[in-house]
Amino acid sequence: MQKTVLITGCSSGIGRAAAHAFNDEGWTVYATARNPADVEALGEAGCELATLDVTDGSDIDRVVERILDEEGAIDALINNAGYGQFGPIEDVSTAKVHEQFDVNVYGPHRLIRAVLPAMRRERDGTIVNVSSVAGRVSFPGGGVYCGSKFAVEAMSDALRNEVAEHGIDVVVVEPGPVKTNFSKRAQEEAGVDPDGDAGGADGADDGDEADAGIDRSGAYEEFYAMFEDAKLIGGGGPGAVEPELVASAIYDAASATRPPARVQPGTAARVGVLARFLPDALLDRGYEFVRKFTS
């Protein structure tokens, strides 16, 4: 019997690659994005398309009800939509913290609640939550983003054991750096011009800081200078993997009879998560070394 998957955040990167991976294996793929124009090519490839903003509960209910009406079941949910809000904790507005959690944490929660009743009726299904190495190891300048991914990890651990008796699997996929446009948006959200102009500490150069919800205190200019280099926040640095590798890991997790609780696609991801076992003092010295090396 042909299986059905709902994937969020398919406009580019991992989400788009995942839609192709499932489609190539004969699944019925519902590829979603906030802007339908961003996924037109996936429709041409044979995917079903839907407009879905993960912060909008009515959007989620509409899409889930449509899939159940058309297919009768949702065999897999891939919570991929997300972005990175970077910046020193002091400089990131509370409104931006809320926006980060609304997409990265509350969004997956809304979707999980929407699909679970149908999965429980079928006594079958897999929920894949795309997290990050940053969901296991936090770092300076990434506290808000890491906090959102830590929350996804914690919810996934609880959920996995809550739904096991209903025949439902929960898997966390933890990529390291991936060759996508993630780093460009991360720079923008940190108030750094992707073209290399970090602006002044007063945030008055071209509105980047204001748009990003960043209010520079002037105390962390080394951080902003470091973030001008996208390689330092993933995307093109050593160990970065193609989104297709992550998509393959997602597909394997969704199609496995007994999937692992966590998957790290790529060597950098597998090594990166091990940093959580290091003593805090050693990690702190490592961050200090990186700061001095890049200043």
BELPEVEN-V918748 format. One record per residue. N is the residue number from 1. RES is the residue in one letter. SS is DSSP state (helix for helix, strand for strand, loop for the rest). Layout:
BEGIN
((N	RES	SS) (N	RES	SS))
END
This chain:
BEGIN
((1	M	loop) (2	Q	loop) (3	K	loop) (4	T	strand) (5	V	strand) (6	L	strand) (7	I	strand) (8	T	loop) (9	G	loop) (10	C	loop) (11	S	loop) (12	S	loop) (13	G	helix) (14	I	helix) (15	G	helix) (16	R	helix) (17	A	helix) (18	A	helix) (19	A	helix) (20	H	helix) (21	A	helix) (22	F	helix) (23	N	helix) (24	D	helix) (25	E	loop) (26	G	loop) (27	W	loop) (28	T	strand) (29	V	strand) (30	Y	strand) (31	A	strand) (32	T	strand) (33	A	strand) (34	R	loop) (35	N	loop) (36	P	helix) (37	A	helix) (38	D	helix) (39	V	helix) (40	E	helix) (41	A	helix) (42	L	helix) (43	G	helix) (44	E	helix) (45	A	loop) (46	G	loop) (47	C	loop) (48	E	strand) (49	L	strand) (50	A	strand) (51	T	strand) (52	L	loop) (53	D	loop) (54	V	loop) (55	T	loop) (56	D	loop) (57	G	helix) (58	S	helix) (59	D	helix) (60	I	helix) (61	D	helix) (62	R	helix) (63	V	helix) (64	V	helix) (65	E	helix) (66	R	helix) (67	I	helix) (68	L	helix) (69	D	helix) (70	E	helix) (71	E	helix) (72	G	loop) (73	A	loop) (74	I	loop) (75	D	loop) (76	A	strand) (77	L	strand) (78	I	strand) (79	N	strand) (80	N	loop) (81	A	loop) (82	G	loop) (83	Y	loop) (84	G	loop) (85	Q	loop) (86	F	loop) (87	G	loop) (88	P	loop) (89	I	helix) (90	E	helix) (91	D	helix) (92	V	strand) (93	S	loop) (94	T	helix) (95	A	helix) (96	K	helix) (97	V	helix) (98	H	helix) (99	E	helix) (100	Q	helix) (101	F	helix) (102	D	helix) (103	V	helix) (104	N	helix) (105	V	helix) (106	Y	helix) (107	G	helix) (108	P	helix) (109	H	helix) (110	R	helix) (111	L	helix) (112	I	helix) (113	R	helix) (114	A	helix) (115	V	helix) (116	L	helix) (117	P	helix) (118	A	helix) (119	M	helix) (120	R	helix) (121	R	helix) (122	E	helix) (123	R	loop) (124	D	loop) (125	G	strand) (126	T	strand) (127	I	strand) (128	V	strand) (129	N	strand) (130	V	strand) (131	S	loop) (132	S	loop) (133	V	helix) (134	A	helix) (135	G	helix) (136	R	loop) (137	V	loop) (138	S	loop) (139	F	loop) (140	P	loop) (141	G	loop) (142	G	loop) (143	G	helix) (144	V	helix) (145	Y	helix) (146	C	helix) (147	G	helix) (148	S	helix) (149	K	helix) (150	F	helix) (151	A	helix) (152	V	helix) (153	E	helix) (154	A	helix) (155	M	helix) (156	S	helix) (157	D	helix) (158	A	helix) (159	L	helix) (160	R	helix) (161	N	helix) (162	E	helix) (163	V	helix) (164	A	helix) (165	E	helix) (166	H	helix) (167	G	loop) (168	I	strand) (169	D	strand) (170	V	strand) (171	V	strand) (172	V	strand) (173	V	strand) (174	E	loop) (175	P	loop) (176	G	loop) (177	P	loop) (178	V	strand) (179	K	loop) (180	T	loop) (181	N	loop) (182	F	helix) (183	S	helix) (184	K	helix) (185	R	helix) (186	A	helix) (187	Q	helix) (188	E	helix) (189	E	helix) (190	A	loop) (191	G	loop) (192	V	loop) (193	D	loop) (194	P	loop) (195	D	loop) (196	G	loop) (197	D	loop) (198	A	loop) (199	G	loop) (200	G	loop) (201	A	loop) (202	D	loop) (203	G	loop) (204	A	loop) (205	D	loop) (206	D	loop) (207	G	loop) (208	D	helix) (209	E	helix) (210	A	helix) (211	D	helix) (212	A	helix) (213	G	loop) (214	I	strand) (215	D	loop) (216	R	loop) (217	S	loop) (218	G	loop) (219	A	loop) (220	Y	loop) (221	E	helix) (222	E	helix) (223	F	helix) (224	Y	helix) (225	A	helix) (226	M	helix) (227	F	helix) (228	E	loop) (229	D	loop) (230	A	helix) (231	K	helix) (232	L	helix) (233	I	helix) (234	G	loop) (235	G	loop) (236	G	loop) (237	G	loop) (238	P	loop) (239	G	loop) (240	A	loop) (241	V	strand) (242	E	loop) (243	P	helix) (244	E	helix) (245	L	helix) (246	V	helix) (247	A	helix) (248	S	helix) (249	A	helix) (250	I	helix) (251	Y	helix) (252	D	helix) (253	A	helix) (254	A	helix) (255	S	helix) (256	A	loop) (257	T	loop) (258	R	loop) (259	P	loop) (260	P	loop) (261	A	loop) (262	R	strand) (263	V	strand) (264	Q	loop) (265	P	loop) (266	G	loop) (267	T	helix) (268	A	helix) (269	A	helix) (270	R	helix) (271	V	helix) (272	G	helix) (273	V	helix) (274	L	helix) (275	A	helix) (276	R	helix) (277	F	helix) (278	L	loop) (279	P	loop) (280	D	helix) (281	A	helix) (282	L	helix) (283	L	helix) (284	D	helix) (285	R	helix) (286	G	helix) (287	Y	helix) (288	E	helix) (289	F	helix) (290	V	helix) (291	R	helix) (292	K	helix) (293	F	helix) (294	T	helix) (295	S	loop))
END
